Structure formats: C-alpha cells, structure tokens
Amino acid sequence: MANHGSALKASRQSEARQESNRYHARTMRNALKKMRKTTDKAEAEKMLPELNSMLDKLAKKNVIHKKKASNLKSSVTKHAQNLK
C-alpha cells in the first residue's frame, strides 16, 4: 500500500482511469461486434462514421493504439463495402 500522499493520489487516479478505459474499450468492442454482425448495407453505412469517430477518440485518449484504430477502421470499412 502506498504511504505518501502523492502515491495515494496516483493510486486513486490510476483506478479511475482504469475503470474509464475499461468502459470505453468494452463499448468499442460491442460496437465492432454489432457492425460485423450486420448484413444490411444501409445500416452499416449509417454506423460507420460513428464507429470511426469512436475509434479516433479512443486512439487520441491512448485507450487503444493509433495503428490498432487504423486497422480496425480499415477492416470495418472493408466489411461495410462488401455488403449487398
């Protein structure tokens, strides 16, 4: 356990960030699953900008790596384009 005030504060901040990151990462994964399950092209094209925005924001906040965000955006866009 931390003994100094600054270490205690760092511990509290770390726990708060971890909880926030876990929430945002789970939300992103659920959105990706929903996108990949969809078979309707119109619905996929509607979801695509929202998902891309979410991925960009998470990369900016360092919840996920920027290249991971890029790879996910690419794969989801490819999925949406291949729907009929």
PDB file of N, CA, C and O in Angstrom, chain B, residues numbered from 101:
ATOM      1  N   MET B 101       0.843  -1.186   0.000  1.00  0.00           N
ATOM      2  CA  MET B 101       0.000   0.000   0.000  1.00  0.00           C
ATOM      3  C   MET B 101       0.882   1.241   0.000  1.00  0.00           C
ATOM      4  O   MET B 101       1.952   1.263   0.607  1.00  0.00           O
ATOM      5  N   ALA B 102       0.419   2.254  -0.681  1.00  0.00           N
ATOM      6  CA  ALA B 102       1.178   3.496  -0.780  1.00  0.00           C
ATOM      7  C   ALA B 102       1.197   4.217   0.563  1.00  0.00           C
ATOM      8  O   ALA B 102       0.208   4.210   1.296  1.00  0.00           O
ATOM      9  N   ASN B 103       2.334   4.838   0.879  1.00  0.00           N
ATOM     10  CA  ASN B 103       2.478   5.523   2.162  1.00  0.00           C
ATOM     11  C   ASN B 103       2.460   7.043   2.039  1.00  0.00           C
ATOM     12  O   ASN B 103       2.080   7.729   2.988  1.00  0.00           O
ATOM     13  N   HIS B 104       2.855   7.568   0.918  1.00  0.00           N
ATOM     14  CA  HIS B 104       2.932   9.017   0.742  1.00  0.00           C
ATOM     15  C   HIS B 104       1.650   9.538   0.093  1.00  0.00           C
ATOM     16  O   HIS B 104       0.954   8.817  -0.623  1.00  0.00           O
ATOM     17  N   GLY B 105       1.367  10.786   0.360  1.00  0.00           N
ATOM     18  CA  GLY B 105       0.157  11.392  -0.184  1.00  0.00           C
ATOM     19  C   GLY B 105       0.111  11.364  -1.689  1.00  0.00           C
ATOM     20  O   GLY B 105      -0.930  11.088  -2.285  1.00  0.00           O
ATOM     21  N   SER B 106       1.248  11.653  -2.310  1.00  0.00           N
ATOM     22  CA  SER B 106       1.284  11.662  -3.772  1.00  0.00           C
ATOM     23  C   SER B 106       1.073  10.262  -4.345  1.00  0.00           C
ATOM     24  O   SER B 106       0.445  10.103  -5.392  1.00  0.00           O
ATOM     25  N   ALA B 107       1.597   9.254  -3.659  1.00  0.00           N
ATOM     26  CA  ALA B 107       1.416   7.875  -4.109  1.00  0.00           C
ATOM     27  C   ALA B 107      -0.034   7.438  -3.941  1.00  0.00           C
ATOM     28  O   ALA B 107      -0.572   6.709  -4.775  1.00  0.00           O
ATOM     29  N   LEU B 108      -0.662   7.890  -2.858  1.00  0.00           N
ATOM     30  CA  LEU B 108      -2.079   7.571  -2.658  1.00  0.00           C
ATOM     31  C   LEU B 108      -2.934   8.203  -3.749  1.00  0.00           C
ATOM     32  O   LEU B 108      -3.849   7.572  -4.277  1.00  0.00           O
ATOM     33  N   LYS B 109      -2.627   9.457  -4.083  1.00  0.00           N
ATOM     34  CA  LYS B 109      -3.372  10.142  -5.138  1.00  0.00           C
ATOM     35  C   LYS B 109      -3.149   9.453  -6.479  1.00  0.00           C
ATOM     36  O   LYS B 109      -4.092   9.271  -7.249  1.00  0.00           O
ATOM     37  N   ALA B 110      -1.915   9.071  -6.760  1.00  0.00           N
ATOM     38  CA  ALA B 110      -1.616   8.383  -8.015  1.00  0.00           C
ATOM     39  C   ALA B 110      -2.389   7.074  -8.106  1.00  0.00           C
ATOM     40  O   ALA B 110      -2.865   6.692  -9.175  1.00  0.00           O
ATOM     41  N   SER B 111      -2.508   6.396  -6.974  1.00  0.00           N
ATOM     42  CA  SER B 111      -3.256   5.142  -6.935  1.00  0.00           C
ATOM     43  C   SER B 111      -4.735   5.378  -7.247  1.00  0.00           C
ATOM     44  O   SER B 111      -5.344   4.632  -8.013  1.00  0.00           O
ATOM     45  N   ARG B 112      -5.304   6.427  -6.642  1.00  0.00           N
ATOM     46  CA  ARG B 112      -6.713   6.755  -6.905  1.00  0.00           C
ATOM     47  C   ARG B 112      -6.920   7.111  -8.370  1.00  0.00           C
ATOM     48  O   ARG B 112      -7.878   6.664  -9.001  1.00  0.00           O
ATOM     49  N   GLN B 113      -6.009   7.924  -8.905  1.00  0.00           N
ATOM     50  CA  GLN B 113      -6.136   8.332 -10.309  1.00  0.00           C
ATOM     51  C   GLN B 113      -6.027   7.126 -11.234  1.00  0.00           C
ATOM     52  O   GLN B 113      -6.761   7.016 -12.217  1.00  0.00           O
ATOM     53  N   SER B 114      -5.113   6.232 -10.915  1.00  0.00           N
ATOM     54  CA  SER B 114      -4.910   5.040 -11.729  1.00  0.00           C
ATOM     55  C   SER B 114      -6.171   4.186 -11.766  1.00  0.00           C
ATOM     56  O   SER B 114      -6.559   3.692 -12.824  1.00  0.00           O
ATOM     57  N   GLU B 115      -6.812   4.011 -10.610  1.00  0.00           N
ATOM     58  CA  GLU B 115      -8.039   3.213 -10.550  1.00  0.00           C
ATOM     59  C   GLU B 115      -9.161   3.860 -11.353  1.00  0.00           C
ATOM     60  O   GLU B 115      -9.912   3.169 -12.040  1.00  0.00           O
ATOM     61  N   ALA B 116      -9.276   5.181 -11.269  1.00  0.00           N
ATOM     62  CA  ALA B 116     -10.325   5.889 -12.008  1.00  0.00           C
ATOM     63  C   ALA B 116     -10.091   5.776 -13.509  1.00  0.00           C
ATOM     64  O   ALA B 116     -11.029   5.547 -14.273  1.00  0.00           O
ATOM     65  N   ARG B 117      -8.849   5.935 -13.925  1.00  0.00           N
ATOM     66  CA  ARG B 117      -8.525   5.821 -15.356  1.00  0.00           C
ATOM     67  C   ARG B 117      -8.772   4.408 -15.864  1.00  0.00           C
ATOM     68  O   ARG B 117      -9.282   4.213 -16.967  1.00  0.00           O
ATOM     69  N   GLN B 118      -8.404   3.423 -15.045  1.00  0.00           N
ATOM     70  CA  GLN B 118      -8.590   2.030 -15.440  1.00  0.00           C
ATOM     71  C   GLN B 118     -10.070   1.724 -15.649  1.00  0.00           C
ATOM     72  O   GLN B 118     -10.439   1.047 -16.609  1.00  0.00           O
ATOM     73  N   GLU B 119     -10.905   2.216 -14.760  1.00  0.00           N
ATOM     74  CA  GLU B 119     -12.345   1.991 -14.887  1.00  0.00           C
ATOM     75  C   GLU B 119     -12.898   2.657 -16.143  1.00  0.00           C
ATOM     76  O   GLU B 119     -13.703   2.068 -16.865  1.00  0.00           O
ATOM     77  N   SER B 120     -12.464   3.877 -16.395  1.00  0.00           N
ATOM     78  CA  SER B 120     -12.915   4.609 -17.576  1.00  0.00           C
ATOM     79  C   SER B 120     -12.450   3.917 -18.852  1.00  0.00           C
ATOM     80  O   SER B 120     -13.230   3.744 -19.789  1.00  0.00           O
ATOM     81  N   ASN B 121     -11.188   3.525 -18.887  1.00  0.00           N
ATOM     82  CA  ASN B 121     -10.646   2.853 -20.069  1.00  0.00           C
ATOM     83  C   ASN B 121     -11.361   1.535 -20.326  1.00  0.00           C
ATOM     84  O   ASN B 121     -11.635   1.182 -21.473  1.00  0.00           O
ATOM     85  N   ARG B 122     -11.661   0.811 -19.253  1.00  0.00           N
ATOM     86  CA  ARG B 122     -12.361  -0.472 -19.391  1.00  0.00           C
ATOM     87  C   ARG B 122     -13.754  -0.263 -19.984  1.00  0.00           C
ATOM     88  O   ARG B 122     -14.191  -1.031 -20.842  1.00  0.00           O
ATOM     89  N   TYR B 123     -14.444   0.772 -19.525  1.00  0.00           N
ATOM     90  CA  TYR B 123     -15.779   1.081 -20.042  1.00  0.00           C
ATOM     91  C   TYR B 123     -15.713   1.420 -21.534  1.00  0.00           C
ATOM     92  O   TYR B 123     -16.475   0.872 -22.331  1.00  0.00           O
ATOM     93  N   HIS B 124     -14.808   2.318 -21.905  1.00  0.00           N
ATOM     94  CA  HIS B 124     -14.715   2.739 -23.303  1.00  0.00           C
ATOM     95  C   HIS B 124     -14.272   1.599 -24.216  1.00  0.00           C
ATOM     96  O   HIS B 124     -14.767   1.473 -25.336  1.00  0.00           O
ATOM     97  N   ALA B 125     -13.351   0.777 -23.746  1.00  0.00           N
ATOM     98  CA  ALA B 125     -12.889  -0.348 -24.557  1.00  0.00           C
ATOM     99  C   ALA B 125     -14.016  -1.362 -24.764  1.00  0.00           C
ATOM    100  O   ALA B 125     -14.165  -1.907 -25.858  1.00  0.00           O
ATOM    101  N   ARG B 126     -14.807  -1.617 -23.724  1.00  0.00           N
ATOM    102  CA  ARG B 126     -15.926  -2.563 -23.832  1.00  0.00           C
ATOM    103  C   ARG B 126     -16.985  -2.012 -24.793  1.00  0.00           C
ATOM    104  O   ARG B 126     -17.535  -2.756 -25.606  1.00  0.00           O
ATOM    105  N   THR B 127     -17.267  -0.712 -24.699  1.00  0.00           N
ATOM    106  CA  THR B 127     -18.233  -0.083 -25.593  1.00  0.00           C
ATOM    107  C   THR B 127     -17.772  -0.203 -27.045  1.00  0.00           C
ATOM    108  O   THR B 127     -18.575  -0.473 -27.939  1.00  0.00           O
ATOM    109  N   MET B 128     -16.475   0.000 -27.272  1.00  0.00           N
ATOM    110  CA  MET B 128     -15.920  -0.110 -28.613  1.00  0.00           C
ATOM    111  C   MET B 128     -16.056  -1.537 -29.138  1.00  0.00           C
ATOM    112  O   MET B 128     -16.454  -1.742 -30.285  1.00  0.00           O
ATOM    113  N   ARG B 129     -15.729  -2.515 -28.309  1.00  0.00           N
ATOM    114  CA  ARG B 129     -15.821  -3.910 -28.756  1.00  0.00           C
ATOM    115  C   ARG B 129     -17.261  -4.295 -29.084  1.00  0.00           C
ATOM    116  O   ARG B 129     -17.505  -5.009 -30.056  1.00  0.00           O
ATOM    117  N   ASN B 130     -18.214  -3.826 -28.282  1.00  0.00           N
ATOM    118  CA  ASN B 130     -19.620  -4.117 -28.557  1.00  0.00           C
ATOM    119  C   ASN B 130     -20.059  -3.484 -29.876  1.00  0.00           C
ATOM    120  O   ASN B 130     -20.794  -4.101 -30.646  1.00  0.00           O
ATOM    121  N   ALA B 131     -19.615  -2.265 -30.139  1.00  0.00           N
ATOM    122  CA  ALA B 131     -19.962  -1.582 -31.383  1.00  0.00           C
ATOM    123  C   ALA B 131     -19.349  -2.313 -32.585  1.00  0.00           C
ATOM    124  O   ALA B 131     -19.983  -2.439 -33.632  1.00  0.00           O
ATOM    125  N   LEU B 132     -18.117  -2.788 -32.422  1.00  0.00           N
ATOM    126  CA  LEU B 132     -17.465  -3.532 -33.508  1.00  0.00           C
ATOM    127  C   LEU B 132     -18.219  -4.842 -33.793  1.00  0.00           C
ATOM    128  O   LEU B 132     -18.426  -5.204 -34.951  1.00  0.00           O
ATOM    129  N   LYS B 133     -18.625  -5.541 -32.733  1.00  0.00           N
ATOM    130  CA  LYS B 133     -19.369  -6.787 -32.919  1.00  0.00           C
ATOM    131  C   LYS B 133     -20.691  -6.534 -33.631  1.00  0.00           C
ATOM    132  O   LYS B 133     -21.079  -7.281 -34.529  1.00  0.00           O
ATOM    133  N   LYS B 134     -21.373  -5.474 -33.220  1.00  0.00           N
ATOM    134  CA  LYS B 134     -22.653  -5.129 -33.842  1.00  0.00           C
ATOM    135  C   LYS B 134     -22.460  -4.814 -35.322  1.00  0.00           C
ATOM    136  O   LYS B 134     -23.258  -5.227 -36.164  1.00  0.00           O
ATOM    137  N   MET B 135     -21.405  -4.086 -35.627  1.00  0.00           N
ATOM    138  CA  MET B 135     -21.109  -3.720 -37.014  1.00  0.00           C
ATOM    139  C   MET B 135     -20.795  -4.957 -37.850  1.00  0.00           C
ATOM    140  O   MET B 135     -21.268  -5.089 -38.979  1.00  0.00           O
ATOM    141  N   ARG B 136     -20.005  -5.850 -37.297  1.00  0.00           N
ATOM    142  CA  ARG B 136     -19.600  -7.043 -38.050  1.00  0.00           C
ATOM    143  C   ARG B 136     -20.746  -8.025 -38.235  1.00  0.00           C
ATOM    144  O   ARG B 136     -20.743  -8.810 -39.183  1.00  0.00           O
ATOM    145  N   LYS B 137     -21.736  -7.989 -37.330  1.00  0.00           N
ATOM    146  CA  LYS B 137     -22.884  -8.897 -37.454  1.00  0.00           C
ATOM    147  C   LYS B 137     -23.915  -8.392 -38.448  1.00  0.00           C
ATOM    148  O   LYS B 137     -24.709  -9.177 -38.966  1.00  0.00           O
ATOM    149  N   THR B 138     -23.916  -7.092 -38.723  1.00  0.00           N
ATOM    150  CA  THR B 138     -24.944  -6.538 -39.590  1.00  0.00           C
ATOM    151  C   THR B 138     -24.782  -7.036 -41.019  1.00  0.00           C
ATOM    152  O   THR B 138     -23.669  -7.226 -41.509  1.00  0.00           O
ATOM    153  N   THR B 139     -25.916  -7.241 -41.674  1.00  0.00           N
ATOM    154  CA  THR B 139     -25.900  -7.689 -43.062  1.00  0.00           C
ATOM    155  C   THR B 139     -26.564  -6.668 -43.980  1.00  0.00           C
ATOM    156  O   THR B 139     -26.601  -6.858 -45.195  1.00  0.00           O
ATOM    157  N   ASP B 140     -27.082  -5.599 -43.411  1.00  0.00           N
ATOM    158  CA  ASP B 140     -27.746  -4.560 -44.184  1.00  0.00           C
ATOM    159  C   ASP B 140     -26.748  -3.449 -44.503  1.00  0.00           C
ATOM    160  O   ASP B 140     -26.169  -2.847 -43.599  1.00  0.00           O
ATOM    161  N   LYS B 141     -26.551  -3.183 -45.790  1.00  0.00           N
ATOM    162  CA  LYS B 141     -25.554  -2.201 -46.211  1.00  0.00           C
ATOM    163  C   LYS B 141     -25.915  -0.792 -45.745  1.00  0.00           C
ATOM    164  O   LYS B 141     -25.036  -0.038 -45.326  1.00  0.00           O
ATOM    165  N   ALA B 142     -27.189  -0.429 -45.813  1.00  0.00           N
ATOM    166  CA  ALA B 142     -27.604   0.916 -45.407  1.00  0.00           C
ATOM    167  C   ALA B 142     -27.343   1.133 -43.914  1.00  0.00           C
ATOM    168  O   ALA B 142     -26.883   2.200 -43.506  1.00  0.00           O
ATOM    169  N   GLU B 143     -27.636   0.135 -43.120  1.00  0.00           N
ATOM    170  CA  GLU B 143     -27.400   0.241 -41.683  1.00  0.00           C
ATOM    171  C   GLU B 143     -25.901   0.321 -41.382  1.00  0.00           C
ATOM    172  O   GLU B 143     -25.473   1.082 -40.514  1.00  0.00           O
ATOM    173  N   ALA B 144     -25.126  -0.461 -42.098  1.00  0.00           N
ATOM    174  CA  ALA B 144     -23.670  -0.449 -41.900  1.00  0.00           C
ATOM    175  C   ALA B 144     -23.080   0.906 -42.268  1.00  0.00           C
ATOM    176  O   ALA B 144     -22.202   1.411 -41.570  1.00  0.00           O
ATOM    177  N   GLU B 145     -23.558   1.499 -43.362  1.00  0.00           N
ATOM    178  CA  GLU B 145     -23.041   2.808 -43.772  1.00  0.00           C
ATOM    179  C   GLU B 145     -23.451   3.892 -42.784  1.00  0.00           C
ATOM    180  O   GLU B 145     -22.751   4.894 -42.633  1.00  0.00           O
ATOM    181  N   LYS B 146     -24.574   3.699 -42.115  1.00  0.00           N
ATOM    182  CA  LYS B 146     -25.004   4.650 -41.099  1.00  0.00           C
ATOM    183  C   LYS B 146     -24.131   4.523 -39.842  1.00  0.00           C
ATOM    184  O   LYS B 146     -23.806   5.528 -39.210  1.00  0.00           O
ATOM    185  N   MET B 147     -23.757   3.300 -39.483  1.00  0.00           N
ATOM    186  CA  MET B 147     -22.965   3.052 -38.289  1.00  0.00           C
ATOM    187  C   MET B 147     -21.488   3.400 -38.473  1.00  0.00           C
ATOM    188  O   MET B 147     -20.792   3.696 -37.502  1.00  0.00           O
ATOM    189  N   LEU B 148     -21.015   3.364 -39.714  1.00  0.00           N
ATOM    190  CA  LEU B 148     -19.585   3.518 -39.987  1.00  0.00           C
ATOM    191  C   LEU B 148     -18.991   4.831 -39.485  1.00  0.00           C
ATOM    192  O   LEU B 148     -17.960   4.785 -38.815  1.00  0.00           O
ATOM    193  N   PRO B 149     -19.574   6.001 -39.764  1.00  0.00           N
ATOM    194  CA  PRO B 149     -18.966   7.246 -39.266  1.00  0.00           C
ATOM    195  C   PRO B 149     -18.929   7.330 -37.736  1.00  0.00           C
ATOM    196  O   PRO B 149     -17.977   7.857 -37.160  1.00  0.00           O
ATOM    197  N   GLU B 150     -19.968   6.808 -37.089  1.00  0.00           N
ATOM    198  CA  GLU B 150     -19.994   6.818 -35.627  1.00  0.00           C
ATOM    199  C   GLU B 150     -18.882   5.943 -35.056  1.00  0.00           C
ATOM    200  O   GLU B 150     -18.213   6.314 -34.092  1.00  0.00           O
ATOM    201  N   LEU B 151     -18.697   4.780 -35.667  1.00  0.00           N
ATOM    202  CA  LEU B 151     -17.663   3.860 -35.201  1.00  0.00           C
ATOM    203  C   LEU B 151     -16.274   4.426 -35.459  1.00  0.00           C
ATOM    204  O   LEU B 151     -15.390   4.317 -34.609  1.00  0.00           O
ATOM    205  N   ASN B 152     -16.078   5.029 -36.630  1.00  0.00           N
ATOM    206  CA  ASN B 152     -14.781   5.636 -36.935  1.00  0.00           C
ATOM    207  C   ASN B 152     -14.462   6.754 -35.960  1.00  0.00           C
ATOM    208  O   ASN B 152     -13.324   6.888 -35.510  1.00  0.00           O
ATOM    209  N   SER B 153     -15.455   7.549 -35.636  1.00  0.00           N
ATOM    210  CA  SER B 153     -15.271   8.634 -34.679  1.00  0.00           C
ATOM    211  C   SER B 153     -14.890   8.081 -33.307  1.00  0.00           C
ATOM    212  O   SER B 153     -13.994   8.604 -32.644  1.00  0.00           O
ATOM    213  N   MET B 154     -15.573   7.029 -32.894  1.00  0.00           N
ATOM    214  CA  MET B 154     -15.279   6.417 -31.604  1.00  0.00           C
ATOM    215  C   MET B 154     -13.841   5.903 -31.558  1.00  0.00           C
ATOM    216  O   MET B 154     -13.133   6.104 -30.571  1.00  0.00           O
ATOM    217  N   LEU B 155     -13.420   5.242 -32.627  1.00  0.00           N
ATOM    218  CA  LEU B 155     -12.060   4.699 -32.672  1.00  0.00           C
ATOM    219  C   LEU B 155     -11.021   5.814 -32.641  1.00  0.00           C
ATOM    220  O   LEU B 155     -10.004   5.696 -31.958  1.00  0.00           O
ATOM    221  N   ASP B 156     -11.272   6.893 -33.377  1.00  0.00           N
ATOM    222  CA  ASP B 156     -10.345   8.025 -33.367  1.00  0.00           C
ATOM    223  C   ASP B 156     -10.221   8.643 -31.974  1.00  0.00           C
ATOM    224  O   ASP B 156      -9.121   8.975 -31.530  1.00  0.00           O
ATOM    225  N   LYS B 157     -11.345   8.793 -31.296  1.00  0.00           N
ATOM    226  CA  LYS B 157     -11.323   9.380 -29.953  1.00  0.00           C
ATOM    227  C   LYS B 157     -10.564   8.484 -28.970  1.00  0.00           C
ATOM    228  O   LYS B 157      -9.807   8.978 -28.134  1.00  0.00           O
ATOM    229  N   LEU B 158     -10.767   7.175 -29.072  1.00  0.00           N
ATOM    230  CA  LEU B 158     -10.069   6.265 -28.168  1.00  0.00           C
ATOM    231  C   LEU B 158      -8.569   6.251 -28.447  1.00  0.00           C
ATOM    232  O   LEU B 158      -7.765   6.126 -27.523  1.00  0.00           O
ATOM    233  N   ALA B 159      -8.195   6.376 -29.710  1.00  0.00           N
ATOM    234  CA  ALA B 159      -6.771   6.438 -30.044  1.00  0.00           C
ATOM    235  C   ALA B 159      -6.170   7.739 -29.519  1.00  0.00           C
ATOM    236  O   ALA B 159      -5.037   7.756 -29.037  1.00  0.00           O
ATOM    237  N   LYS B 160      -6.929   8.822 -29.614  1.00  0.00           N
ATOM    238  CA  LYS B 160      -6.445  10.115 -29.131  1.00  0.00           C
ATOM    239  C   LYS B 160      -6.243  10.089 -27.617  1.00  0.00           C
ATOM    240  O   LYS B 160      -5.311  10.711 -27.105  1.00  0.00           O
ATOM    241  N   LYS B 161      -7.112   9.372 -26.897  1.00  0.00           N
ATOM    242  CA  LYS B 161      -7.010   9.269 -25.438  1.00  0.00           C
ATOM    243  C   LYS B 161      -6.043   8.172 -24.996  1.00  0.00           C
ATOM    244  O   LYS B 161      -5.871   7.953 -23.797  1.00  0.00           O
ATOM    245  N   ASN B 162      -5.415   7.489 -25.935  1.00  0.00           N
ATOM    246  CA  ASN B 162      -4.485   6.391 -25.659  1.00  0.00           C
ATOM    247  C   ASN B 162      -5.143   5.208 -24.964  1.00  0.00           C
ATOM    248  O   ASN B 162      -4.489   4.488 -24.211  1.00  0.00           O
ATOM    249  N   VAL B 163      -6.433   5.004 -25.212  1.00  0.00           N
ATOM    250  CA  VAL B 163      -7.088   3.790 -24.719  1.00  0.00           C
ATOM    251  C   VAL B 163      -6.671   2.628 -25.620  1.00  0.00           C
ATOM    252  O   VAL B 163      -6.433   1.518 -25.145  1.00  0.00           O
ATOM    253  N   ILE B 164      -6.586   2.897 -26.928  1.00  0.00           N
ATOM    254  CA  ILE B 164      -6.053   1.930 -27.883  1.00  0.00           C
ATOM    255  C   ILE B 164      -4.964   2.628 -28.680  1.00  0.00           C
ATOM    256  O   ILE B 164      -4.911   3.857 -28.730  1.00  0.00           O
ATOM    257  N   HIS B 165      -4.108   1.851 -29.295  1.00  0.00           N
ATOM    258  CA  HIS B 165      -3.017   2.406 -30.099  1.00  0.00           C
ATOM    259  C   HIS B 165      -3.579   2.976 -31.396  1.00  0.00           C
ATOM    260  O   HIS B 165      -4.576   2.478 -31.917  1.00  0.00           O
ATOM    261  N   LYS B 166      -2.945   4.011 -31.912  1.00  0.00           N
ATOM    262  CA  LYS B 166      -3.460   4.663 -33.112  1.00  0.00           C
ATOM    263  C   LYS B 166      -3.438   3.732 -34.322  1.00  0.00           C
ATOM    264  O   LYS B 166      -4.305   3.828 -35.190  1.00  0.00           O
ATOM    265  N   LYS B 167      -2.461   2.838 -34.387  1.00  0.00           N
ATOM    266  CA  LYS B 167      -2.416   1.908 -35.519  1.00  0.00           C
ATOM    267  C   LYS B 167      -3.475   0.822 -35.384  1.00  0.00           C
ATOM    268  O   LYS B 167      -3.994   0.330 -36.386  1.00  0.00           O
ATOM    269  N   LYS B 168      -3.796   0.448 -34.154  1.00  0.00           N
ATOM    270  CA  LYS B 168      -4.891  -0.506 -33.950  1.00  0.00           C
ATOM    271  C   LYS B 168      -6.201   0.125 -34.407  1.00  0.00           C
ATOM    272  O   LYS B 168      -7.021  -0.531 -35.049  1.00  0.00           O
ATOM    273  N   ALA B 169      -6.394   1.398 -34.075  1.00  0.00           N
ATOM    274  CA  ALA B 169      -7.599   2.106 -34.509  1.00  0.00           C
ATOM    275  C   ALA B 169      -7.663   2.135 -36.029  1.00  0.00           C
ATOM    276  O   ALA B 169      -8.720   1.911 -36.617  1.00  0.00           O
ATOM    277  N   SER B 170      -6.539   2.410 -36.657  1.00  0.00           N
ATOM    278  CA  SER B 170      -6.483   2.453 -38.116  1.00  0.00           C
ATOM    279  C   SER B 170      -6.817   1.094 -38.725  1.00  0.00           C
ATOM    280  O   SER B 170      -7.566   1.010 -39.699  1.00  0.00           O
ATOM    281  N   ASN B 171      -6.259   0.035 -38.148  1.00  0.00           N
ATOM    282  CA  ASN B 171      -6.526  -1.318 -38.650  1.00  0.00           C
ATOM    283  C   ASN B 171      -7.996  -1.694 -38.477  1.00  0.00           C
ATOM    284  O   ASN B 171      -8.594  -2.297 -39.368  1.00  0.00           O
ATOM    285  N   LEU B 172      -8.574  -1.340 -37.340  1.00  0.00           N
ATOM    286  CA  LEU B 172      -9.981  -1.647 -37.108  1.00  0.00           C
ATOM    287  C   LEU B 172     -10.872  -0.870 -38.072  1.00  0.00           C
ATOM    288  O   LEU B 172     -11.819  -1.427 -38.627  1.00  0.00           O
ATOM    289  N   LYS B 173     -10.573   0.417 -38.274  1.00  0.00           N
ATOM    290  CA  LYS B 173     -11.359   1.237 -39.201  1.00  0.00           C
ATOM    291  C   LYS B 173     -11.290   0.644 -40.612  1.00  0.00           C
ATOM    292  O   LYS B 173     -12.294   0.590 -41.321  1.00  0.00           O
ATOM    293  N   SER B 174     -10.103   0.205 -41.003  1.00  0.00           N
ATOM    294  CA  SER B 174      -9.927  -0.378 -42.330  1.00  0.00           C
ATOM    295  C   SER B 174     -10.747  -1.653 -42.489  1.00  0.00           C
ATOM    296  O   SER B 174     -11.427  -1.832 -43.499  1.00  0.00           O
ATOM    297  N   SER B 175     -10.686  -2.531 -41.506  1.00  0.00           N
ATOM    298  CA  SER B 175     -11.404  -3.808 -41.625  1.00  0.00           C
ATOM    299  C   SER B 175     -12.913  -3.603 -41.603  1.00  0.00           C
ATOM    300  O   SER B 175     -13.643  -4.292 -42.316  1.00  0.00           O
ATOM    301  N   VAL B 176     -13.386  -2.661 -40.792  1.00  0.00           N
ATOM    302  CA  VAL B 176     -14.823  -2.409 -40.707  1.00  0.00           C
ATOM    303  C   VAL B 176     -15.325  -1.748 -41.991  1.00  0.00           C
ATOM    304  O   VAL B 176     -16.417  -2.062 -42.466  1.00  0.00           O
ATOM    305  N   THR B 177     -14.536  -0.842 -42.547  1.00  0.00           N
ATOM    306  CA  THR B 177     -14.907  -0.201 -43.810  1.00  0.00           C
ATOM    307  C   THR B 177     -14.975  -1.231 -44.928  1.00  0.00           C
ATOM    308  O   THR B 177     -15.887  -1.207 -45.754  1.00  0.00           O
ATOM    309  N   LYS B 178     -14.009  -2.128 -44.945  1.00  0.00           N
ATOM    310  CA  LYS B 178     -13.999  -3.186 -45.948  1.00  0.00           C
ATOM    311  C   LYS B 178     -15.238  -4.073 -45.812  1.00  0.00           C
ATOM    312  O   LYS B 178     -15.846  -4.458 -46.811  1.00  0.00           O
ATOM    313  N   HIS B 179     -15.605  -4.394 -44.570  1.00  0.00           N
ATOM    314  CA  HIS B 179     -16.808  -5.189 -44.327  1.00  0.00           C
ATOM    315  C   HIS B 179     -18.056  -4.470 -44.855  1.00  0.00           C
ATOM    316  O   HIS B 179     -18.907  -5.075 -45.507  1.00  0.00           O
ATOM    317  N   ALA B 180     -18.144  -3.171 -44.561  1.00  0.00           N
ATOM    318  CA  ALA B 180     -19.325  -2.405 -44.984  1.00  0.00           C
ATOM    319  C   ALA B 180     -19.411  -2.320 -46.507  1.00  0.00           C
ATOM    320  O   ALA B 180     -20.509  -2.369 -47.062  1.00  0.00           O
ATOM    321  N   GLN B 181     -18.298  -2.197 -47.176  1.00  0.00           N
ATOM    322  CA  GLN B 181     -18.296  -2.096 -48.640  1.00  0.00           C
ATOM    323  C   GLN B 181     -18.658  -3.409 -49.312  1.00  0.00           C
ATOM    324  O   GLN B 181     -19.214  -3.412 -50.411  1.00  0.00           O
ATOM    325  N   ASN B 182     -18.350  -4.519 -48.667  1.00  0.00           N
ATOM    326  CA  ASN B 182     -18.626  -5.826 -49.277  1.00  0.00           C
ATOM    327  C   ASN B 182     -20.049  -6.311 -49.053  1.00  0.00           C
ATOM    328  O   ASN B 182     -20.439  -7.347 -49.594  1.00  0.00           O
ATOM    329  N   LEU B 183     -20.832  -5.581 -48.264  1.00  0.00           N
ATOM    330  CA  LEU B 183     -22.234  -5.969 -48.065  1.00  0.00           C
ATOM    331  C   LEU B 183     -23.052  -5.650 -49.300  1.00  0.00           C
ATOM    332  O   LEU B 183     -22.694  -4.785 -50.098  1.00  0.00           O
ATOM    333  N   LYS B 184     -24.154  -6.363 -49.443  1.00  0.00           N
ATOM    334  CA  LYS B 184     -25.019  -6.143 -50.604  1.00  0.00           C
ATOM    335  C   LYS B 184     -26.316  -5.529 -50.183  1.00  0.00           C
ATOM    336  O   LYS B 184     -27.177  -5.268 -51.023  1.00  0.00           O
TER     337      LYS B 184
END
